[in-house]
Every structure is written in structure tokens, then in C-alpha cells.
Amino acid sequence: MTPPSQALLARLYSAFNAREIPTLLAAMTPDVSWPNGWEGGVVHGHDEVARYWRRQWEQLEPTVVPTAFTTEADGRVAVTVHQVVRDKTGALLSEHTVTHVYRFDDGLVAEMEIREPA
């Protein structure tokens, strides 16, 4: 049986790839802490996260596919993802594997961290 957090995250990656911001935000705490993997830093809360994604998607076409899920000792969920980023013309800008680590609060995503490969 798939753990609830894993099932939720799998749905959220599909929603991200489909650019479904309302679906994504509905699964996050109002004060979510989210890394700005494109410009740097961290954004907080639904409004900042939505603005960040809209800016990113105006310039880039990222696709992120989960390939493995693990639960860490502190309860966070680490997701290994295959990430492909193209420009708006379809030209490949980057393709690599990274780990996204999620902390949940009452079943909602409260924080995400990006771990670059070692």
C-alpha cells in the first residue's frame, strides 16, 4: 500500500507538470516555505509560490518526474526526481536528477528543500 504522503506527492508532480497552480496550493500550508530553484532563495506562502511559478513558466518548461520515494528518520519524505528543463522553443537547457525533501504539517506540505546530487 502506498503511504498517503507518497500518493499526494505523486499527484502534485502531475499537477506541477500540468501547471495546475490551484491544485498545488490546495495541498500546501498557507505559510509554506518553498525553494526558488530558478532564481535562488526561498519563497513563503501561497501568493509568493504562485508568483514564482508563473514567472518561471513564462520563461521555462520544466518537467519533474518522481523516480523514488523514501521516508527519512525525522518523518520528512525524500523524492528522487528526474528533472528536464527546456526553453519556450523546446531546446533542452538541463536534465538531471535531484532530491526534493518535504516536511508535512497535518497532511499538507509545509516545506520543501532541494538537495543537489553529492
N, C-alpha and C positions, 0 to 999 in steps of 0.2 A: 504494500500500500504506500502511495506517495504521501510524504508529510505535507500538511496544509501549506506551510511556508514555501515548499518547493513547487507545489501546484500553482500557488499565487504568483511566484516569480516567473514561472514558465508563461503564464498568461500575460504578465506585464512585459516580458520581452516581445511577445507577439504584438501587444498594443503599441510598444515603442516603435517597432518596425513598421507598423501601420499608421504611425503618427497620431494616435488616439490620446491626446492630452487629457481629456476629462476622465477616461478610464484609468490612466496612470495616477492622476492626482487623487482619485477616489480611494486608492489603495495606500495613500501616504498620510502620515500625521500632519496636521495643519502647520507645524513648525519643523517639518522635515529638513534635514541637513543633507545636501546633495553636492557632490564634487562637480566643478566646472572643468571637465576633462579637456575641453576645447580651448578655453581662454585662460584657464588657471583659477585657482581659488575655490571657494565654496559658496553656494547659494543656499538661502534659507527660506522655507515657506513655499506654499503653492504658487503665489504670484511670481516670485523670483525664478522658481524652477520652470514654470511655463514660459516666461520671457526668455530664459536661457535656451530652452529647446527651440522656440520659434526662431531666435537669431541663428542658432546652429543650422536648423533645417532650411533656412533661406540660402545658406552657402554650401551646405554639405548634404550628402545622402549616406548616413551611417546605417549599417545593418549589424545587429548584435544577436548571435545565436548561442544559447547556453549549451555546453557540452558535458558538464559535470556539476553536481551539487554535493557539498559536504557541510556538516554542522560542526562548528568549532566548539572548543571546550566551554567558552563563555556563552554559548547559545546562538551566536551570530551564524548566518548562513553564507558560505563562500561559494560563489558560482564562477566556474571557469567558462569563459566566453570566447567565441571566435568573432572578431570584430573586423568588418570591412568598411572602409570609408572611401566614398567616391565623391568627385565634384559633381556639379549640376549637369555636366555634359556626359557623365558616366565614366570619366577617366579615374582609374584607381589611384588613390592617394596613399592609402596604407592598408595593411592586412596583417593582423597579429592576434595573439592570444593573451588575454589579461584575466585577472580575477577581480570580481566585484564582491564586496563583503557587505552584507545587510544586517542591520540591527532592527528588530521589531519591537513595537510597543502596542500591546492589546491587539495583535494581529495585523497591524499596519506598519508599513516601512517608516522607520523613524530616522534612519541614517544609512547612507551608502558610502563606501570607500572604494577607491580603485587601487589595486596592487599591481604594479608593473612586474613583468617577469624578472626573476632574480638573475 
